């Protein structure tokens, strides 16, 4: 499988308490131990809100994990094009915005940042949000070039708007089953019925703050619900999503 959502927590690098919370270490060696036997061939290392914009931990993690793994970073609206390209060369493929923890961002800042990173490096934006907030968020998200929504949208509220975004091209992570407040089977079926390419699966390890941590049974549930289509959800959909984006055109000057 391609693990579309995992965290590495390395205490050698700065961690910022978030609402008083600091996670326990979870190293690359821990990740390999927890996923042994799952057939993981690659994945997306996602920066948590507690890691801020310091990417040294990510650089170390990607070096250790090797080919097939990419990064997702936190970024501020003022992030320069040079910094985006630098991170792209390191293997970063997306920017993540947690709408409930970390620095508060206006919808205008969210849209500007999402457009900049897509134009500069082909990145998409990943959003930790609750579908209950989609009445306010959906008009902006529908305008963005590429959107990924974490953890099945977290709740059942206004799932109709989630499915409308999926119909417009948004992707949804089949992750965090132990943290959501929804019917996982129903949501998997509903999203998949709208767009066969929309769902991407991941472990969400080490499942910080979740009521129940990841279990291999989560992947069995995906296979049970989606049948033959589960292979795409577990592998090829995410491989396509995290494939390197287009590079900016080279500017030339006539002489």
C-alpha positions in Angstrom: 0.0 0.0 0.0 0.9 3.7 -0.3 0.3 5.1 3.2 -1.3 8.5 2.4 -1.1 9.8 6.0 1.6 9.1 8.6 3.4 11.2 11.2 7.0 10.9 12.4 7.7 12.6 15.7 11.4 13.0 16.4 12.2 14.7 19.7 15.6 15.8 18.3 13.7 18.6 16.6 11.5 21.3 18.1 7.9 20.5 19.1 5.4 23.2 20.0 2.8 22.4 22.6 -0.7 22.7 21.1 -3.5 23.3 23.6 -1.0 22.0 26.2 -0.5 18.7 24.2 2.9 17.3 23.2 3.0 13.9 21.5 5.2 11.0 22.5 8.1 10.2 20.1 7.3 8.1 17.1 10.5 7.4 15.1 11.0 5.9 11.6 12.0 2.6 13.4 8.7 2.7 15.3 6.7 3.3 12.1 8.5 0.4 10.3 7.7 -1.9 13.3 4.0 -0.9 13.4 3.6 -1.4 9.6 5.6 -4.6 9.2 3.5 -7.0 7.1 1.3 -4.3 5.5 3.3 -4.2 2.3 4.0 -0.4 2.5 5.9 0.7 -0.5 5.7 4.5 0.0 3.8 7.1 1.9 3.2 10.8 2.8 4.8 12.0 6.0 2.4 14.7 7.2 3.5 17.6 9.5 1.4 17.9 12.6 0.3 21.2 14.1 2.8 20.6 16.9 5.7 20.6 14.4 5.2 24.1 13.1 7.1 25.1 10.0 10.5 23.5 11.0 11.1 20.8 8.4 14.4 19.4 9.7 12.5 16.4 11.2 10.9 15.8 7.8 14.2 16.0 5.9 15.6 13.4 8.3 12.6 11.2 8.1 12.5 11.2 4.3 16.1 10.3 4.1 15.6 7.4 6.4 12.4 6.2 4.8 13.9 6.4 1.3 12.3 6.2 -2.2 8.6 6.3 -2.4 8.0 8.6 0.6 7.1 12.3 0.3 6.3 15.1 2.6 3.4 17.4 3.5 4.4 20.6 5.4 2.8 23.4 7.4 3.3 26.8 5.7 2.4 30.4 6.3 0.9 32.7 3.7 4.2 34.5 3.4 6.2 31.4 2.3 8.3 32.4 -0.6 8.5 30.7 -4.0 12.2 30.0 -3.4 11.2 28.1 -0.2 8.5 26.1 -1.9 10.9 25.0 -4.6 13.5 24.1 -2.1 11.1 21.9 -0.2 9.9 20.4 -3.5 13.4 19.3 -4.2 13.4 17.5 -0.8 10.3 15.6 -1.8 7.5 17.8 -0.4 4.3 17.5 -2.4 1.6 19.4 -0.5 0.9 22.0 2.2 -1.4 21.2 5.2 -3.7 23.5 7.0 -5.2 22.5 10.3 -8.2 24.8 10.8 -8.5 24.2 14.5 -5.0 24.0 15.9 -2.0 26.1 15.2 -2.0 29.6 13.7 -5.4 30.9 12.6 -5.7 31.6 8.9 -8.3 33.6 7.1 -10.0 32.1 4.1 -8.3 34.7 1.9 -4.9 33.5 3.2 -5.9 29.9 2.7 -6.8 30.5 -0.9 -3.8 32.6 -1.7 -1.4 30.0 -0.2 -3.1 27.1 -2.0 -2.9 28.8 -5.3 0.7 29.9 -4.9 2.1 26.4 -4.0 0.1 24.9 -6.9 1.3 27.4 -9.4 5.0 27.2 -8.3 5.4 23.5 -7.7 2.1 21.7 -8.5 1.3 21.0 -4.9 -2.1 20.5 -3.5 -3.5 21.6 -0.1 -4.6 19.2 2.6 -7.2 20.3 5.1 -8.0 19.1 8.6 -11.6 20.2 8.9 -15.0 19.1 10.1 -17.8 18.9 7.5 -20.0 20.9 9.8 -17.9 23.9 8.8 -18.3 23.4 5.1 -21.2 25.9 4.6 -18.6 28.6 5.2 -15.6 26.8 3.7 -17.0 25.1 0.6 -17.3 28.2 -1.6 -13.6 28.8 -1.2 -12.5 25.2 -1.5 -14.5 24.7 -4.7 -12.3 27.4 -6.3 -8.9 25.8 -5.4 -6.9 23.9 -7.9 -6.6 20.7 -5.9 -7.9 19.9 -2.4 -7.5 16.9 -0.1 -9.7 16.5 3.0 -8.3 14.6 6.0 -10.0 11.8 7.9 -13.2 11.4 5.9 -14.2 15.0 6.9 -14.4 14.0 10.6 -18.2 14.1 11.0 -21.5 13.2 9.2 -22.8 16.8 9.4 -23.2 18.4 5.9 -21.8 15.4 4.2 -23.8 16.5 1.1 -21.3 19.4 0.7 -18.3 17.0 1.1 -19.7 14.9 -1.7 -20.3 18.0 -3.9 -16.6 18.9 -3.4 -15.7 15.3 -4.3 -17.7 15.6 -7.5 -15.7 18.8 -8.3 -12.4 16.9 -7.9 -11.6 16.9 -4.2 -9.8 13.9 -2.7 -10.7 12.4 0.7 -8.4 10.5 3.0 -9.7 7.2 4.3 -7.8 7.6 7.6 -8.3 8.2 11.3 -11.2 5.8 11.7 -10.6 5.9 15.5 -11.1 9.7 15.6 -14.1 10.4 13.4 -17.7 10.8 14.4 -19.4 9.2 11.4 -20.4 5.9 9.8 -17.2 4.9 8.2 -18.7 2.3 5.9 -21.4 4.6 4.7 -18.9 7.4 4.1 -16.5 5.2 2.2 -19.3 4.0 -0.1 -20.7 7.5 -0.6 -17.4 9.2 -1.5 -16.4 6.2 -3.7 -19.7 6.3 -5.6 -19.1 9.9 -6.6 -15.5 9.5 -7.8 -13.6 6.3 -8.0 -10.3 8.2 -7.7 -11.2 10.3 -4.7 -10.3 8.0 -1.7 -6.8 7.5 -0.6 -6.0 5.3 2.4 -3.5 5.8 5.2 -2.6 4.6 8.7 -2.6 8.0 10.5 0.1 6.5 12.7 0.8 7.1 15.5 -2.8 8.3 15.8 -2.1 11.1 18.2 -5.2 12.2 20.2 -7.4 9.5 18.5 -9.8 7.6 20.7 -8.6 4.4 19.1 -5.2 4.1 17.3 -4.8 2.6 13.9 -5.2 -1.1 13.5 -4.7 -3.3 10.4 -8.4 -4.0 10.7 -9.0 -0.5 9.3 -7.5 -1.6 6.0 -9.5 -4.8 6.1 -12.6 -2.7 6.4 -11.7 -0.7 3.3 -11.3 -4.0 1.4 -14.6 -5.3 2.7 -16.5 -2.2 1.7 -14.9 -1.5 -1.6 -14.1 -5.0 -2.9 -12.0 -5.0 -6.0 -11.8 -1.2 -6.0 -9.9 -1.3 -2.7 -6.6 -1.8 -4.5 -6.8 1.6 -6.1 -7.8 3.2 -2.8 -4.9 1.5 -1.0 -2.3 2.2 -3.7 -2.7 3.8 -7.1 -5.0 6.7 -6.1 -2.4 8.1 -3.7 0.5 7.4 -6.0 -1.2 9.6 -8.6 -2.0 12.3 -6.0 1.5 12.6 -4.7 3.3 12.3 -8.1 5.5 15.4 -8.6 3.6 18.3 -10.1 4.5 20.5 -13.1 7.5 22.8 -12.8 7.2 26.5 -13.5 8.1 27.6 -17.1 11.6 28.8 -17.6 11.7 32.5 -18.5 13.8 33.4 -21.5 14.9 36.7 -22.8 15.5 37.5 -26.5 18.9 38.9 -27.3 
